[in-house]
Amino acid sequence: MGNLIKVLTRDIDHNGGNFFLDFENAQPSQSETAVWEEVNQVLTESRVILEDLQSYRGAGEEIRQAIQSPGVEGVQEKAWSAVVPLVAKLKTFYEFSQKLESSLRCLLDVLTSSASTPTQHLEQKQALARQFAHIMHFTLRFDELKMTNPAIQNDFSYYRRTISRMRINNVSADRGNEVNNELANRMSLFYASATPMLKTLSDATSKFVSDNPDVPIENTTDCLSTMACVCKVMLETPEYRSRFTSEETVLFCLRVMVGVIILYDHVHPAGAFVKTSNIDMKGCIRVLKEQPPSSVEGLLNALRYTTKHLNDEATSKQIKTLLQPN
């Protein structure tokens, strides 16, 4: 597909975003390379994180037996031995969320600078826009997997209860495996959220806006709304959609579109659902609903339950009705 930008000749809803963004092949130019390489290290690790989360089975059976046989030391030790390496994984996932937050800030620094309009940034820095999209895709995928795996919170709760019992009884836990109390509190907050990675990115984007008062908030929100528009246009334009070499890219586009809508809704004071929003929400929901239900139900749920302004009075009844579960 190369790196050429094809500009749509027809006018589209909410101008801006009317170009093809090469999510499959965009490569960094010289000026993008330093940021691209830094973010690429994190994105490479993100694939391992998703594989580990996908294969996360939990220690439910061992924990059940330990609770049923509180006085049997062998059973307790077996549960503890099963939980400790799992908590090490959960710690890795949590620490990775901090790296992802840092990568997002690096990309926002470049993509929201006042040197160009958000549309120009996304058009001209396609490799960084692609990385931004990969962060959104990872975030929604991570949260989908976490949401359907109750073992994560059960394992961590058991770990914390056991550690606190050990402290009371002056039994030393293996120091190499222990998560200190402050870190455990932060991990608890992280995993208590239905969508922990999305919450991390929402908070990070809001913090980016407040930490950079010299950068108008519109630079950030317009970057997000343009990305949502790019995804919608590519999905509903046969000429563009036919250029995707894999059906996976369709799902990728859908996830990215939903992710940036949610970020926009958290960062923009009025949110994504008001009439004055720069995102064509009806069009985006329509594109989602045109896909096989099994592939988009999680994304529709993300819009229903993790946005901030959907239930505001300013949101039109039509949008609320469109997002009603069937």
Stockholm file with secondary structure:
# STOCKHOLM 1.0

chainA/1-326         MGNLIKVLTRDIDHNGGNFFLDFENAQPSQSETAVWEEVNQVLTESRVILEDLQSYRGAGEEIRQAIQSPGVEGVQEKAWSAVVPLVAKLKTFYEFSQKLESSLRCLLDVLTSSASTPTQHLEQKQALARQFAHIMHFTLRFDELKMTNPAIQNDFSYYRRTISRMRINNVSADRGNEVNNELANRMSLFYASATPMLKTLSDATSKFVSDNPDVPIENTTDCLSTMACVCKVMLETPEYRSRFTSEETVLFCLRVMVGVIILYDHVHPAGAFVKTSNIDMKGCIRVLKEQPPSSVEGLLNALRYTTKHLNDEATSKQIKTLLQPN
#=GR chainA/1-326 SS CCSCCCBCSSCCSSSSCCBCCCTTTCCCCGGGHHHHHHHHHHHHHHHHHHHHHHTCCCCHHHHHHHHHCTTCHHHHHHHHHHHHHHHHHHHHHHHHHHHHHHHHHHHHHHHTCTTSCHHHHHHHCHHHHHHHHHHHHHHHHHHHHHHTCTHHHHHHHHHHHHHHHHHHTTCCCCGGGCCCHHHHHHHHHHHHSSSHHHHHHHHHHHHHHHHCTTSCHHHHHHHHHHHHHHHHHHHHCHHHHTTCSSTHHHHHHHHHHHHHHHHHHHHSTTCSSSTTCSSCHHHHHHHHHTSCHHHHHHHHHHHHHHCSSTTSTTSCHHHHHHTSCC
#=GC SS_cons         CCSCCCBCSSCCSSSSCCBCCCTTTCCCCGGGHHHHHHHHHHHHHHHHHHHHHHTCCCCHHHHHHHHHCTTCHHHHHHHHHHHHHHHHHHHHHHHHHHHHHHHHHHHHHHHTCTTSCHHHHHHHCHHHHHHHHHHHHHHHHHHHHHHTCTHHHHHHHHHHHHHHHHHHTTCCCCGGGCCCHHHHHHHHHHHHSSSHHHHHHHHHHHHHHHHCTTSCHHHHHHHHHHHHHHHHHHHHCHHHHTTCSSTHHHHHHHHHHHHHHHHHHHHSTTCSSSTTCSSCHHHHHHHHHTSCHHHHHHHHHHHHHHCSSTTSTTSCHHHHHHTSCC
//
